[in-house]
């Protein structure tokens, strides 16, 4: 069982990690390895175990995030999607989870990375991997990942923090021209150590996935008849948009229809949200309507509106 004190310990340490000491693409991944709780999933790994499995699903976003969706289409980076939404949830109304008001709903096809009957709090890193807590993958077992990582003698938060301090103590500010140079010297030492930690952690968890392949298949690859009080979650990569629904309130918004300016030194023109959307899909594939009309569109594409027990 994951204890509250462990979560507080993790949160406390993450707040102390110095951005100046780690590349942006390393910091998050490193922090998840130090927790000894997470397993990274990525297409090459999953395909080697289970092959390529096509799937259709739905993704909700805000108008200002349309360009972000466009940036992952057809790529190995995964997006979080769903096919079931409880009737009381925001997704059943075309509103977003992470993005607030939502209003833009994509019907997509792609390849399956993983799925659960509930939202299982997956987190992407900057390389495109999805980090998933081990108990979601290994049939509720909280100790499989922790035991394997401990046996591999990888760093946890305490030992990593001690190592950071030892390295920092070797450097004196007075030996450098400034704070930037001081941090750069520490970063140069920590970088290879962080890369080694992440690589070994991924090697260990990949071995776990292979050893417990049948358990992973049952926990993370199968459709479920169980319904959540909120929605299910399906991770999809190599994504393509089939068609799209836009809530009328979003479509009629000034910035959806009109370009704007940054009012910066360059005074750049920013494309309207409609223009961004049309870069992804032709207008003939876009339906505009009310939340009630969205639900009809959604269920016509085999999306489910559920009622929890």
Phi and psi in degrees as a GROMACS rama.xvg file:
@    title "Ramachandran Plot"
@    xaxis  label "Phi"
@    yaxis  label "Psi"
@TYPE xy
-79.9783  121.572  UNK-2
-92.4572  151.148  UNK-3
-57.2994  -39.6685  UNK-4
-62.6508  -31.9272  UNK-5
-68.7842  -40.8292  UNK-6
-66.3059  -40.4163  UNK-7
-65.6549  -38.4954  UNK-8
-63.5253  -44.4247  UNK-9
-62.7459  -47.3708  UNK-10
-62.2676  -40.6728  UNK-11
-62.6957  -42.2261  UNK-12
-69.7256  -42.8795  UNK-13
-59.5073  -33.7937  UNK-14
-68.6178  -17.9956  UNK-15
-97.3711  -12.6169  UNK-16
-62.8072  132.863  UNK-17
-89.3849  120.621  UNK-18
-57.4144  -32.345  UNK-19
-68.5279  -16.3756  UNK-20
-96.9235  -6.21452  UNK-21
-137.71  142.879  UNK-22
-62.9724  151.952  UNK-23
-58.4524  -35.813  UNK-24
-78.7101  -5.53848  UNK-25
-103.051  -36.3331  UNK-26
-57.0431  -51.6225  UNK-27
-64.8266  -46.5862  UNK-28
-59.6054  -42.313  UNK-29
-60.0152  -44.4791  UNK-30
-62.1191  -37.1402  UNK-31
-71.473  -31.7152  UNK-32
-67.784  -33.8462  UNK-33
-70.9498  -20.2884  UNK-34
-74.6261  -23.1305  UNK-35
58.7105  24.5139  UNK-36
-115.658  -23.1919  UNK-37
-102.646  154.552  UNK-38
-124.968  125.623  UNK-39
-82.3979  135.25  UNK-40
-114.91  140.878  UNK-41
-153.576  157.402  UNK-42
-54.8165  -49.3994  UNK-43
-58.0905  -42.3431  UNK-44
-63.6256  -49.276  UNK-45
-66.7357  -40.5246  UNK-46
-64.3457  -34.5318  UNK-47
-66.6562  -26.2262  UNK-48
-92.9772  -39.6514  UNK-49
-126.69  -2.81333  UNK-50
77.5345  -170.296  UNK-51
-97.3933  122.341  UNK-52
-117.644  111.983  UNK-53
-71.9451  148.974  UNK-54
-152.286  147.904  UNK-55
-113.84  143.838  UNK-56
-163.701  -174.271  UNK-57
-124.236  145.143  UNK-58
-133.744  128.186  UNK-59
-105.962  137.737  UNK-60
-146.556  169.241  UNK-61
-84.9567  156.586  UNK-62
-52.9933  -39.7675  UNK-63
-73.4829  -5.77037  UNK-64
-105.523  7.95793  UNK-65
-58.6233  -42.9206  UNK-66
-63.3039  -34.0372  UNK-67
-65.8621  -39.211  UNK-68
-63.4053  -43.885  UNK-69
-57.7754  -33.2023  UNK-70
-70.4626  -17.0882  UNK-71
-107.028  -6.33059  UNK-72
-62.4555  133.562  UNK-73
74.2325  8.47682  UNK-74
-114.07  174.117  UNK-75
-76.0678  -15.4626  UNK-76
-68.2807  136.3  UNK-77
-93.899  157.926  UNK-78
-124.226  154.756  UNK-79
-89.2607  126.241  UNK-80
-131.884  179.658  UNK-81
-151.583  161.309  UNK-82
-132.292  -7.6217  UNK-83
-130.3  135.163  UNK-84
-140.141  128.097  UNK-85
-61.8928  143.164  UNK-86
-60.6366  -22.6297  UNK-87
-91.4802  -3.9204  UNK-88
-82.5999  160.811  UNK-89
-66.4321  -30.7235  UNK-90
-64.895  -33.5933  UNK-91
-67.5504  -12.9682  UNK-92
-107.842  4.50739  UNK-93
81.9625  13.8831  UNK-94
-97.3157  158.334  UNK-95
-88.2057  167.35  UNK-96
-92.8148  -63.5605  UNK-97
-84.4596  -21.1758  UNK-98
-103.856  7.15491  UNK-99
82.7947  -104.38  UNK-100
-77.2487  -20.8578  UNK-101
61.9165  -135.005  UNK-102
104.042  -17.3285  UNK-103
-121.351  117.612  UNK-104
-120.614  120.412  UNK-105
-98.3717  135.084  UNK-106
-98.5829  119.645  UNK-107
-125.212  163.267  UNK-108
-128.32  152.383  UNK-109
-177.255  -156.455  UNK-110
-115.791  143.746  UNK-111
-80.2108  125.843  UNK-112
-96.264  -41.6577  UNK-113
-175.733  159.886  UNK-114
-152.725  149.388  UNK-115
-141.808  159.152  UNK-116
-71.7399  -12.0901  UNK-117
-131.2  165.124  UNK-118
-63.6101  123.153  UNK-119
-115.109  29.1249  UNK-120
53.9385  47.2074  UNK-121
-77.4943  150.86  UNK-122
-131.139  129.603  UNK-123
-86.8485  146.895  UNK-124
-101.112  179.645  UNK-125
-74.754  -11.9646  UNK-126
-90.4022  -9.24476  UNK-127
106.176  -7.87847  UNK-128
-69.2972  150.499  UNK-129
-109.828  126.189  UNK-130
-100.032  126.562  UNK-131
-126.354  135.757  UNK-132
-63.5456  136.587  UNK-133
-56.9583  -34.5504  UNK-134
-66.5418  -22.9251  UNK-135
-71.8624  -26.3891  UNK-136
-92.4811  -36.7709  UNK-137
-108.308  50.7782  UNK-138
52.9341  42.7375  UNK-139
83.9764  -1.52314  UNK-140
-78.3708  117.579  UNK-141
-84.8638  -11.4376  UNK-142
-105.129  -15.027  UNK-143
-56.8722  -49.2503  UNK-144
-68.6831  -48.8027  UNK-145
-56.3323  -44.2409  UNK-146
-64.9829  -42.947  UNK-147
-66.8238  -40.3618  UNK-148
-69.656  -38.6719  UNK-149
-63.536  -41.8562  UNK-150
-63.229  -34.0732  UNK-151
-77.3769  -5.75296  UNK-152
59.3786  42.8551  UNK-153
-85.7189  158.227  UNK-154
-64.1794  146.548  UNK-155
-111.924  -173.077  UNK-156
-58.1212  -44.491  UNK-157
-64.6703  -48.3519  UNK-158
-69.5304  -33.5332  UNK-159
-68.4729  -41.2839  UNK-160
-63.4152  -39.4905  UNK-161
-63.1922  -40.8765  UNK-162
-66.4701  -41.9566  UNK-163
-54.5966  -47.5298  UNK-164
-64.1429  -40.6206  UNK-165
-61.1961  -41.6913  UNK-166
-68.2482  -44.1483  UNK-167
-62.1886  -36.3199  UNK-168
-66.6845  -21.1193  UNK-169
-75.4749  -14.6207  UNK-170
-110.806  132.322  UNK-171
-108.259  133.273  UNK-172
-55.4137  -33.4947  UNK-173
-66.6306  -16.3825  UNK-174
-84.6021  -3.32549  UNK-175
-124.601  160.528  UNK-176
-70.3901  -24.3228  UNK-177
-173.76  -177.638  UNK-178
-63.0342  -37.1006  UNK-179
-61.961  -44.8921  UNK-180
-68.5802  -36.9824  UNK-181
-60.9705  -48.7351  UNK-182
-65.3028  -37.1363  UNK-183
-62.6581  -37.3044  UNK-184
-66.9547  -40.2719  UNK-185
-68.7686  -41.6227  UNK-186
-59.7317  -37.8804  UNK-187
-62.6588  -35.0994  UNK-188
-78.7279  -39.515  UNK-189
-74.9056  -30.4093  UNK-190
-53.6152  -54.9691  UNK-191
-63.0802  -33.4295  UNK-192
-68.4884  -39.4087  UNK-193
-66.1681  -42.888  UNK-194
-61.756  -40.5767  UNK-195
-65.177  -42.1335  UNK-196
-60.716  -46.8761  UNK-197
-65.3758  -44.8798  UNK-198
-62.1327  -46.3524  UNK-199
-65.9473  -38.0245  UNK-200
-61.6679  -44.5643  UNK-201
-65.0427  -39.7821  UNK-202
-59.8143  -43.3069  UNK-203
-66.3738  -45.6907  UNK-204
-70.9355  -31.6468  UNK-205
-63.2162  -39.4893  UNK-206
-63.9468  -38.9099  UNK-207
-62.0135  -44.2164  UNK-208
-59.9191  -40.7694  UNK-209
-69.1474  -43.1834  UNK-210
-63.7096  -39.0252  UNK-211
-108.572  38.1826  UNK-212
-54.9143  -44.2004  UNK-213
-64.7225  -38.2493  UNK-214
-65.4044  -42.0458  UNK-215
-64.3795  -41.0579  UNK-216
-57.5621  -43.8121  UNK-217
-72.767  -33.8494  UNK-218
-84.895  -30.9962  UNK-219
-130.383  4.56739  UNK-220
-127.3  -12.0248  UNK-221
-99.4001  145.45  UNK-222
-67.4775  149.429  UNK-223
-124.76  145.406  UNK-224
-86.7239  -8.69129  UNK-225
-73.7524  141.48  UNK-226
-111.746  142.67  UNK-227
-92.3488  159.785  UNK-228
-71.883  -8.43771  UNK-229
-125.238  -78.9384  UNK-230
-164.459  164.015  UNK-231
-88.7837  172.475  UNK-232
-134.063  130.238  UNK-233
-128.574  122.683  UNK-234
-91.0449  124.783  UNK-235
-128.19  137.595  UNK-236
-126.335  175.146  UNK-237
51.3788  48.6752  UNK-238
-79.6432  139.535  UNK-239
-130.006  141.527  UNK-240
-88.5103  127.839  UNK-241
-87.9161  -54.395  UNK-242
-157.42  -174.553  UNK-243
-150.69  146.617  UNK-244
-120.256  134.272  UNK-245
-122.106  124.654  UNK-246
-62.7043  140.546  UNK-247
-58.4022  -36.2624  UNK-248
-62.2026  -33.4891  UNK-249
-76.8815  -43.3462  UNK-250
-60.8429  -38.1517  UNK-251
-82.1365  -7.10753  UNK-252
-61.9417  143.544  UNK-253
-54.2814  -46.5674  UNK-254
-74.5837  -16.4109  UNK-255
-72.6064  -34.4091  UNK-256
-97.4179  -20.426  UNK-257
-125.685  142.544  UNK-258
-65.8507  160.219  UNK-259
-137.011  175.274  UNK-260
-117.532  152.69  UNK-261
-79.5653  -21.1293  UNK-262
54.0088  36.6201  UNK-263
-102.374  -169.736  UNK-264
-61.4741  -33.3209  UNK-265
-87.8607  -16.5103  UNK-266
52.8295  47.9171  UNK-267
-70.3939  150.618  UNK-268
-90.3858  130.103  UNK-269
-104.306  128.319  UNK-270
-60.2902  146.192  UNK-271
-63.3664  159.231  UNK-272
-62.4193  -32.8036  UNK-273
-62.7872  -43.9189  UNK-274
-61.3298  -40.6555  UNK-275
-62.5105  -40.9243  UNK-276
-66.2564  -39.2444  UNK-277
-71.4241  -13.5473  UNK-278
-72.6524  -21.5089  UNK-279
-95.4417  -40.1066  UNK-280
-150.867  142.321  UNK-281
-69.6816  154.687  UNK-282
-60.5917  -26.6732  UNK-283
-65.5226  -16.855  UNK-284
-101.205  10.4949  UNK-285
-110.461  129.108  UNK-286
-109.56  136.566  UNK-287
-118.287  135  UNK-288
-178.498  -168.391  UNK-289
-85.6363  168.969  UNK-290
-55.7621  -38.5225  UNK-291
-64.3803  -41.242  UNK-292
-67.7145  -33.3335  UNK-293
-60.6608  -44.0161  UNK-294
-62.3639  -36.1956  UNK-295
-66.8096  -43.4661  UNK-296
-60.182  -43.9606  UNK-297
-64.36  -49.4056  UNK-298
-70.4661  -27.3516  UNK-299
-65.1068  -20.6923  UNK-300
-103.576  23.3231  UNK-301
70.6007  18.306  UNK-302
-73.616  148.29  UNK-303
-113.813  134.368  UNK-304
-100.199  117.656  UNK-305
-109.898  164.783  UNK-306
-125.692  119.366  UNK-307
-71.7187  153.567  UNK-308
